[in-house]
Amino acid sequence: METVQMQVIAKIRNDFSQKFGIPRQSGLAESVLSRIVFEPEFRNEDALRGIEGFSHLWLIWQFSENVRSSWSPTVRPPRLGGNTRLGVFATRSSFRPNAMGLSSVRLLGTERTAEGTVLIVAGADMLDGTPIFDIKPYIPYCDSHPEASGGFTDTAGDFLLDVNFPAELLSKLPKEKHDAVLEVLSHDPRPSYQNDPDRVYGLTYGSFDIRFTVKENTLLVQEVTEK
C-alpha cells in the first residue's frame, strides 16, 4: 500500500479537553474561540502574509483520538440515532481509512506571542491539542454553494435545545465564556440514542465541569464546579 508522509504544522488550543460536547460540525458554535499555534519550524510570519484578507479558513487536521489500523465501509452517524448505517464516505465520521477532518473556521485575527504568531479563530469543532496538517483560505466564489443539498444533515437544526442555565450557576463561569457554553449546550451534546430524562450528563469546558439533564426539548443545568 502506498503511503504519504505528512507534517503537523500547528495544533489547536481551546477549552475542549474531552470529546463529549465538541460541536458536531465547524461553525455551529461561533462563540467558541480557539488559537492555532504553529510548530517551531513553521513559525515564519512570511507564511501568513495576506491571510488577514480572508474572513474564513479551511483547516485540514487529524482525528488524533481515533487512529485505527483498520476501517469499516459503513458507520452509524449519531444524528441518526446510532442505529442506521451509511457509507463512511457519505458521512463526516471520524472512523475513516485516513483519520482526517476538514473544518471551516472564522478568522478573527492574529496575535504575536512567545510561540510565534498565533491565529485566533471561531467555530472550530476540534479537541484541544488536535494536530493540523494544513491551512487554506476559504474562497466564497468557489467554496460556497447555497443551492447544495445536505443529505441526512438537512434536519440538523431540529436538534437544537432550549437551555435553562440558572443565573447563579452561569455566574460561576467567566463572562467571556457564557455565549460559547450556551451555544455548545444548545446543540445537544448527547448521543442521539440517549434520551433518559433522569440521566445526569457531564460536560467539561475549560476548567469547569457542567452537569445537566435533558427533558423533552429543554436542557437544565444542575451543577457547575471548577476543577
ROMI-534010 format. One line per field, with one value per residue (C-alpha): residue in three letters; x, y, z. Coordinates in Angstrom, 3 decimals, m for minus. Layout:
% residues N
residu = ALA_...
x = X_...
y = Y_...
z = Z_...
END
This chain:
% residues 227
residu = MET_GLU_THR_VAL_GLN_MET_GLN_VAL_ILE_ALA_LYS_ILE_ARG_ASN_ASP_PHE_SER_GLN_LYS_PHE_GLY_ILE_PRO_ARG_GLN_SER_GLY_LEU_ALA_GLU_SER_VAL_LEU_SER_ARG_ILE_VAL_PHE_GLU_PRO_GLU_PHE_ARG_ASN_GLU_ASP_ALA_LEU_ARG_GLY_ILE_GLU_GLY_PHE_SER_HIS_LEU_TRP_LEU_ILE_TRP_GLN_PHE_SER_GLU_ASN_VAL_ARG_SER_SER_TRP_SER_PRO_THR_VAL_ARG_PRO_PRO_ARG_LEU_GLY_GLY_ASN_THR_ARG_LEU_GLY_VAL_PHE_ALA_THR_ARG_SER_SER_PHE_ARG_PRO_ASN_ALA_MET_GLY_LEU_SER_SER_VAL_ARG_LEU_LEU_GLY_THR_GLU_ARG_THR_ALA_GLU_GLY_THR_VAL_LEU_ILE_VAL_ALA_GLY_ALA_ASP_MET_LEU_ASP_GLY_THR_PRO_ILE_PHE_ASP_ILE_LYS_PRO_TYR_ILE_PRO_TYR_CYS_ASP_SER_HIS_PRO_GLU_ALA_SER_GLY_GLY_PHE_THR_ASP_THR_ALA_GLY_ASP_PHE_LEU_LEU_ASP_VAL_ASN_PHE_PRO_ALA_GLU_LEU_LEU_SER_LYS_LEU_PRO_LYS_GLU_LYS_HIS_ASP_ALA_VAL_LEU_GLU_VAL_LEU_SER_HIS_ASP_PRO_ARG_PRO_SER_TYR_GLN_ASN_ASP_PRO_ASP_ARG_VAL_TYR_GLY_LEU_THR_TYR_GLY_SER_PHE_ASP_ILE_ARG_PHE_THR_VAL_LYS_GLU_ASN_THR_LEU_LEU_VAL_GLN_GLU_VAL_THR_GLU_LYS
x = 0.000_1.311_1.957_2.247_4.345_2.678_3.919_1.991_2.256_0.244_m2.030_m5.369_m5.727_m9.153_m11.366_m12.377_m10.315_m12.778_m14.631_m18.043_m19.602_m17.492_m19.825_m20.550_m19.563_m17.495_m19.349_m22.224_m20.897_m19.451_m18.756_m16.214_m12.772_m9.599_m5.976_m3.838_m0.274_2.324_5.054_8.513_9.712_6.617_6.693_7.543_5.428_6.021_3.860_0.899_1.388_m2.014_m4.064_m5.781_m7.627_m9.743_m12.646_m12.658_m10.141_m10.177_m8.318_m7.168_m6.470_m6.147_m8.704_m5.882_m8.098_m9.475_m6.422_m7.135_m5.233_m8.413_m11.612_m15.240_m17.062_m20.166_m20.652_m23.552_m23.996_m25.001_m27.584_m29.480_m29.720_m26.720_m28.862_m28.727_m25.673_m24.390_m21.293_m18.317_m17.759_m21.345_m20.582_m18.004_m17.418_m14.017_m13.644_m12.187_m9.411_m7.357_m8.315_m8.506_m11.001_m11.945_m13.275_m14.226_m13.496_m13.828_m10.545_m10.761_m7.166_m3.551_m1.528_2.223_3.235_6.281_5.204_5.233_2.259_m0.941_m4.221_m7.403_m10.402_m14.076_m16.282_m13.738_m15.046_m11.758_m10.279_m7.601_m4.207_m5.547_m2.763_m3.297_m1.784_m2.689_m4.483_m6.107_m8.192_m11.948_m12.835_m16.535_m16.916_m15.954_m16.328_m19.907_m22.809_m26.105_m28.166_m26.409_m28.395_m27.207_m28.499_m29.409_m27.845_m30.587_m32.514_m29.613_m31.499_m34.193_m31.826_m31.495_m32.428_m33.729_m31.060_m32.119_m28.906_m29.777_m28.127_m26.412_m24.717_m23.889_m22.170_m19.589_m18.183_m16.053_m18.345_m16.389_m17.244_m21.006_m22.004_m19.757_m21.085_m24.706_m24.156_m22.444_m25.257_m27.998_m26.648_m27.375_m24.055_m25.750_m25.641_m28.981_m29.817_m29.723_m32.991_m33.311_m34.755_m33.326_m29.791_m27.246_m24.642_m21.290_m19.507_m16.031_m15.312_m12.005_m11.528_m15.238_m17.451_m21.061_m23.710_m27.133_m30.291_m32.483_m36.258_m38.166_m36.613_m35.144_m31.652_m31.415_m28.022_m27.867_m24.348_m21.164_m17.875_m14.338_m11.687
y = 0.000_3.414_5.750_9.535_11.446_14.460_17.032_18.556_22.304_23.502_22.478_23.835_25.252_25.658_24.651_21.196_18.742_15.897_14.796_14.967_18.339_19.282_20.663_18.026_20.371_23.505_26.808_25.533_27.275_30.549_31.801_29.031_30.574_28.659_29.504_27.933_27.619_26.708_24.153_25.775_25.022_26.730_29.920_32.101_35.228_35.184_32.047_34.115_37.125_38.184_35.876_38.816_39.485_36.348_36.072_32.250_29.425_25.715_23.524_20.022_18.063_14.667_12.804_12.106_10.271_7.833_6.468_2.862_0.251_m0.933_0.668_m0.181_0.816_1.763_3.836_4.832_8.630_9.849_12.214_9.187_7.656_5.383_2.635_3.488_2.558_4.765_4.582_6.179_8.451_9.718_10.991_13.020_10.248_10.194_6.450_6.718_4.973_8.117_9.812_13.317_16.098_19.238_22.357_25.844_28.445_32.217_34.103_36.755_37.929_37.219_37.687_37.826_35.620_33.853_30.901_32.966_34.469_32.710_32.649_33.363_31.553_30.990_27.955_25.114_21.604_20.181_18.793_20.796_19.734_18.465_18.309_20.468_19.410_22.407_25.763_27.145_30.275_29.904_31.446_32.424_32.418_28.760_27.281_28.448_26.501_27.885_25.513_22.376_19.551_18.235_14.671_13.426_16.531_18.836_18.213_19.246_22.311_20.055_19.021_22.468_22.558_25.318_25.845_26.661_27.805_29.282_32.676_31.634_28.758_30.691_33.334_30.735_30.803_33.683_36.087_35.751_32.021_32.383_32.554_29.660_27.338_28.217_27.517_24.187_23.051_24.159_21.788_18.796_17.125_13.787_10.836_10.771_7.323_8.550_10.130_9.379_12.488_11.357_10.825_13.453_14.258_15.923_18.288_19.689_23.129_24.696_24.256_23.761_20.686_21.327_18.753_18.776_16.852_16.961_16.575_16.814_19.861_21.596_21.220_22.132_22.811_21.238_21.979_23.856_23.069_24.230_21.556
z = 0.000_m0.950_1.968_2.128_4.632_6.235_8.721_11.588_11.055_14.053_16.914_18.048_21.563_23.159_26.093_24.827_26.853_26.167_23.028_24.692_23.933_20.922_18.211_15.583_12.763_12.466_12.602_14.753_17.873_16.589_20.118_20.734_20.359_19.537_18.921_16.208_17.485_14.874_15.418_15.827_12.277_10.797_12.880_9.943_9.516_5.763_5.592_6.870_4.608_3.240_5.449_7.143_3.880_4.370_6.786_6.923_6.673_5.921_8.408_7.473_10.637_12.263_14.363_16.774_19.291_16.688_14.888_13.824_11.861_10.087_8.853_8.114_4.905_6.925_10.075_12.329_12.354_15.845_14.329_13.002_16.458_16.111_14.527_10.815_8.782_5.979_3.834_5.557_2.548_2.873_6.380_8.256_10.759_12.443_11.755_8.257_6.301_6.893_10.156_8.681_9.349_7.449_9.194_8.122_10.808_11.028_11.293_13.999_13.850_14.666_17.821_18.320_21.246_22.654_20.466_17.303_15.528_16.585_14.631_16.610_15.097_15.912_15.403_15.481_16.189_17.429_20.621_22.400_21.046_17.699_15.067_11.964_8.630_6.508_6.439_3.302_2.709_2.277_m1.109_m1.340_m5.128_m5.443_m1.927_m1.259_m2.788_m1.378_m3.542_m2.247_m0.619_2.723_2.741_6.205_7.767_6.446_9.669_11.943_13.185_14.612_17.392_18.989_22.676_24.902_27.578_31.143_32.833_36.254_36.751_39.981_38.152_34.990_37.131_38.165_34.619_33.312_31.490_28.234_28.145_28.641_24.966_23.973_26.680_25.905_22.211_22.878_25.180_22.770_20.112_22.379_23.241_23.975_21.581_19.741_21.096_24.709_25.824_29.549_31.289_34.639_33.445_34.510_31.867_32.451_30.077_30.657_29.245_30.156_33.896_34.607_34.864_33.892_34.814_33.199_32.394_29.286_29.346_26.088_24.374_27.435_28.844_32.531_34.084_37.542_38.743_37.830_39.552_38.912_38.585
END
